[in-house]
Amino acid sequence: MTRNDVTEAIIAAKIAKGLSWSDVAKAVGLSKEWVTAGCLGQMTFSAEQAGILGNLFDLPADAVQWLQVVPYKGSLPTSLPSDPLIYRFYELVSVYGTTFKELIHEEFGDGIMSAIDFTMNLTREPDPKGDRVHITMSGKFLPYKSY
């Protein structure tokens, strides 16, 4: 069994049981964003969290162990995403990446926004012209150090 096999088993069980990612997150006790990333192979679960997921998805013991292994992060199969939704995020960074960089440096100085000390919240924003996707990302600023 590989970590990818575990991810596929989770997705299949989620569909078969009619669960939402919010349902899964409530069972684990963490945000839907982080738990979804973990179930898709991008985060490491504690033994307790992995056990909850094992019970929820009827996973074998070796799958529960895989959920506790630090993953190789980076979920895209190719450098240029072909999935239309994921491609729009790639396009967003291509168009606005230099703007993000310039404004962060102007406001905070020379450094980066952490994707480790990080939170994200995704919600639906009702709009009469068509509902909007609202994503809030918050990452700790990490300045570069002189040495």
C-alpha positions in Angstrom: 0.0 0.0 0.0 1.2 3.5 -0.8 0.1 6.9 0.4 -1.7 7.4 -2.9 -3.6 4.1 -2.4 -4.7 5.5 1.0 -5.9 8.7 -0.6 -7.9 6.8 -3.2 -9.4 4.6 -0.5 -10.4 7.6 1.5 -12.1 9.3 -1.5 -13.9 6.0 -2.4 -15.2 5.6 1.1 -16.2 9.2 1.4 -18.3 8.9 -1.8 -19.7 5.5 -0.8 -20.8 6.8 2.7 -22.1 10.1 1.3 -19.9 12.2 3.5 -18.8 15.8 3.0 -15.3 17.1 3.8 -17.0 19.2 6.6 -18.4 15.9 8.0 -14.9 14.4 8.1 -13.4 17.6 9.6 -16.0 17.6 12.4 -15.1 14.0 13.2 -11.4 14.8 13.4 -12.0 18.1 15.2 -10.1 20.4 12.8 -10.8 22.7 9.9 -12.3 21.3 6.7 -9.4 22.9 4.8 -6.6 21.2 6.8 -8.4 17.8 7.1 -9.1 17.8 3.4 -5.5 18.5 2.6 -4.5 15.7 4.9 -6.9 13.2 3.5 -5.6 14.1 0.0 -2.0 13.2 1.2 -0.6 16.6 2.0 -0.5 16.7 5.9 0.5 14.3 8.7 -2.2 13.1 11.1 -1.5 12.2 14.8 -2.2 8.6 15.8 -5.5 9.7 17.4 -6.6 11.6 14.2 -5.5 8.8 12.0 -7.5 6.3 14.1 -10.6 8.5 13.8 -10.2 8.5 10.0 -9.5 4.8 10.0 -12.8 4.1 11.8 -14.7 6.6 9.7 -13.5 5.3 6.4 -13.1 1.6 7.4 -9.4 1.7 6.6 -7.0 -1.2 7.3 -4.2 -0.8 9.9 -1.5 -0.1 7.3 -3.5 2.7 5.8 -3.9 4.3 9.3 -0.1 4.1 9.7 0.4 5.8 6.3 -1.8 8.7 7.5 0.9 9.3 10.2 3.8 9.4 7.8 5.2 12.9 6.8 4.2 13.1 3.1 6.1 14.4 0.2 4.2 17.7 -0.3 3.1 19.0 -3.6 0.0 17.4 -5.0 0.1 18.4 -8.7 1.0 15.6 -11.1 2.5 18.1 -13.6 4.2 21.4 -13.4 1.5 23.1 -15.4 -1.9 22.0 -14.1 -4.4 20.8 -16.6 -7.5 20.8 -14.3 -9.4 24.0 -15.1 -10.0 25.0 -11.5 -6.4 24.4 -10.4 -5.2 26.1 -13.5 -7.1 29.3 -12.4 -5.0 29.3 -9.2 -1.8 28.9 -11.3 -3.1 31.8 -13.5 -3.8 33.9 -10.4 -0.2 33.4 -9.2 1.2 34.0 -12.8 -0.7 37.3 -13.1 -0.7 38.6 -9.5 2.4 36.8 -8.0 4.7 39.7 -8.6 2.0 42.0 -7.1 1.7 39.8 -4.0 5.5 39.8 -3.6 5.9 43.6 -4.1 3.1 44.5 -1.7 4.2 42.0 1.0 7.8 43.3 0.8 6.6 46.9 0.9 4.4 46.2 4.0 6.6 43.7 5.9 10.1 43.9 4.4 12.3 41.2 2.9 10.8 37.8 3.7 8.1 35.3 2.9 4.5 34.3 3.9 4.6 31.0 5.6 2.6 28.1 4.3 3.5 26.2 7.5 2.2 28.6 10.1 -0.9 29.1 7.9 -4.6 29.1 8.0 -7.2 29.0 5.2 -10.9 29.4 5.1 -13.1 28.7 2.1 -16.7 29.7 2.1 -19.6 30.4 -0.4 -20.5 34.0 -0.7 -24.0 34.5 -2.0 -24.4 37.0 -4.8 -27.4 37.8 -7.0 -25.2 37.6 -10.1 -23.9 34.2 -9.2 -22.4 32.9 -6.0 -18.7 33.7 -5.3 -15.9 31.6 -3.9 -14.4 33.4 -0.9 -10.9 32.2 0.2 -9.1 33.8 3.1 -5.4 32.8 3.6 -3.3 33.9 6.5 0.4 33.0 6.8 2.9 34.2 9.3 5.5 36.6 7.9 9.0 35.1 8.1 11.8 37.7 7.6 15.1 36.8 6.1 17.9 37.0 8.7 21.3 38.4 8.3 24.2 36.2 9.5 
